[in-house]
């Protein structure tokens, strides 16, 4: 859940950051330009994170956690900036969930058929093998390998993941609202999360929750849990005033990119064994 939670939170801050600047008169083109540059930077850092500088570009893996976050954030910003109403944002969310479901359940993979939710048979892998350059990192067992048949961070997964980032924006709008008290906001967040979780569990027998191909039911489930967790921490920190007890998490939350890259590039295990 750490990965989708990060995407959810990146969406939740959009009403506070991007939209606040837009309301102050900052041109949309400028906001989109900065977001586009951030996306390119995250894609580049993701390629570095995958060890491409060490291993070379012949068998490079071009998709990454950072790249997926950057792409999903960029397109979510576009949707939020150019959707003039809450209804339009709901429509965009529905389109993302429904298009993903149609592709994964009803469009046949050549030689295999439609709705085959296995590593070898699902639509994500077919699209990745057809369109994604470089190395695919997951094999038939769903494990990371040198020569895979699909990538959990591939094209359709990235498209689908825009949904959870967009869900995060709804949480941000709820938190930013001045119409409701803190307790009421907590209740709305919790109720929304519960509804999404129930919907995912109800649909699971027909459309399974699978993270590695980012099914729409996975978006609903991860989004629902994210709403519940935001509700809990908003209650503890903002409503009850317990922020001082969460300083440790605040440090991590304000420096996630540095921590993520630092742990990958520096041998923390060796250092900790030497000191402790």
N, C-alpha and C positions, 0 to 999 in steps of 0.2 A: 504493500500500500504506500510505501514511501514515495515512489515515483509518481503515481497518480495524485497523491496528496500535494506534492510539490506543484504539479500542473494546476490543480484546483486552486491552490493559494495564489499562484501567479495570475489566475483569472480573477480571484477575489480582490486583488489590489487595483485592478484596472479602473473601477469607478472612483477610487481615491486618487489615482495618479493621472492616468491618461485623460479621463473625462473631466477631472477637475481643471487640468490645464486647458482643455478645449473650451470649457465654460469661461475661462479667464481671457479667451481671445487668441490663444496660440493656434496658428493655422493647422488644419488637419494634415496638410501635406508635410509639414515639419514634424508632427508627431509620428506620422507613418514612416517618414524617412529615418527617424531615430530608431523606431522599432525594427525596420528592415535591416539597418546596420547591426543592431543587436542580434537579430536572427543569424546574419552571416557570421558574426563573431562566435556565436554559440556553435554553429555548424563546424567552423574551423577548429574550435577548441575540442569539439567532439571527435574530429578526425585525429587530432593530436593525441587525445585520450586513448584512442583505439590502438596506439602504438605505430602509426603510419610513418612517423619520422625514423623510427628504429627499423621497421620491417620493409619500408619502401612502398611504392604505390601500385606495384604489379598485382598484389593480392590485398589491396587496402579495403577496409570496411568503412564506407562513407556515411552510413547511418549511425546514430548514437543517441543516448539519452539526452544529452545537451542539445543536439540538433533537433530532436523531436519537440523538446520544450520550446525552443526558439521558433520553430515553424508554427506550432499550435498557438503560441502566444501572439505571433504576428497576425495570423488569420482571425483570431478572436478579437484583436484590437480593430481590425478592419470591420468585422461584423458589428461590434459595439458602436464604433464611430459613425457608421453609415446606416444603422438601424434606428429610426427615429422613435420607435415605441418598444415597450416591453413585449408586445404581441409579436413584432417582427423578429425579436431575438428568440422567442419560443419557437417560431416557425423555422428559423435557421437550425436550432437544436434538433427539432423533429426531423428536418431534412437530413442532417448528418447521421442521426440514429437509423432512420429508415433506409437511406441509401446504402449504408454499411450492411444492414440486415439483408437487404435484397441481394446485394452482391455475394454475401457469404452463404445465403440459404437457397437462392433461386437461380442464380446464373451458373450454368454448368462449366466446370473446368474440363478442357478438352481431354478425352480419354479416361476421365474419372467420373464426371457427373456433377450434379448440383447438391449443395448442402452436406458435403462430406467434410466433417470437422476434424480431420486428422492432419498431422504435420505434412504428409505427402499430398493430401487431397484438397485442402482448403484454398479459397480464392486468393488469400493474401500471398501465399507462396507462389502461385501461378503468376500473379502480377509482379512480384519481386523478381522471379526468374526471367520474366519477359522484359522488364523495364529498368530494374535497379542495377546500376553499375557496381563493379567491385565484388567483394566477397560477401556471401550470405553466411551468417554465423550460427544457424541452428540446423541440426540434422533431424532424421526421422523420429528420434526419441525425444525431441524437444530440448536437447542439450546443445550447448555451444560447441562448435566444431570448426575445423579449418575450412572445409568445403561443405557448406550447408545447402539445404533445399528451400529454405525460407529465412526471413529475418524478422524477429519479433518487433523490431523498430522500423519495419519497412514502410512501403508507400501507403497501403490501405490502413495499416495500424496508425500511422501518423494522421491520416485524414480522420479516422475514428476518434483519435485522442483529442481532437479539437473540441469534441463534445464535452469532455470533463473540464477543460479550461473554460468553456462557455458556461457550464454549470457553476463554476466558481464565481463568475461575474454576478450571477443571481444572488449568491451568498453575500458578495460585496455590496450589492444594492440594498439588501436587507439590513446589513450592518450600518450602512451609511444613512438609512432612513431616519428622519427626525419626527416621523408621525407616531412611532411606537416607543414604548419604554424598553429598557434593557431586558426585562423579564419577558416581555412579549416577543422581542426579537429572538430571544433564546428559544421560546416555544415554537416560533415559525420555522427557525432553522432545524430544530429537532423533528418537527412534524414533516417537513420536506424530506429530510433524510430517511425517516421511517417509511414514507410513501415510496421513495425510490428503491429502497431495499426490498420491500414487499413486492414491488413490480418486477424486480430482477429475479427474485425467488419464484414468483408465479410463472414467469416466462422460461425459466431455466430448463425444464424438461423438454421444451420445444426448441429453445435457442440457448445453448449452454453458455455459462459464464466462463470465458477462457481469456486469460490475460495475454498469452503469447500471440494471439491473433486479434486482440482487442475487440471482442464482440460488443455489440451495443448493450447487451445485458451486463457485461463487465463494467461498462461506463456507468450504467445505472447503479450497480452495486457499490463500486468504488466511490461514485459521487455521493450516494446515500450515506456511506460510512464517513465520508469527508464532512458532509453537513452535520452529522452527529458530533464529530470531534470538534468542529469549529464551534458548535453550540455549547459544548461542554467547557471548552477553554475560554470562550467569550463570557460565560457565566462566572467561571472561577476568577478570571483576570480583570475583566472590565466591569461586570456587574457587582461582584463581591469584593473587588479591590485587592485581589491577591497577587498582583503582578510581581511583587518583590520576591515571591517564592519561586518564580519561574525565570530568574535572570539567566541561569545556565542555558535554557532553551532559547532565550532571546539572542544570546551570543551566537549560537549555532544558526538560528533563523536569519540573522543578518549577514552571515558569512558563508552561505552554503556552497557557492561556486568555488571559493578558495579552498574550503575543506575537502570538497569532492575531488578537485584536481591535486591538491597537496597529498592526499592519501594515496593517490594513484602514482604520483611521481617520486615520492619520498618513501624509503623503506621504514615505515613506522614500526613494523613488527620487529625488525632488528634493533631499532632504538629502544623500544620498550623492554625487550629481553635483556639488553645491555644494562639498562637502568634498574630494572625490577627483576 
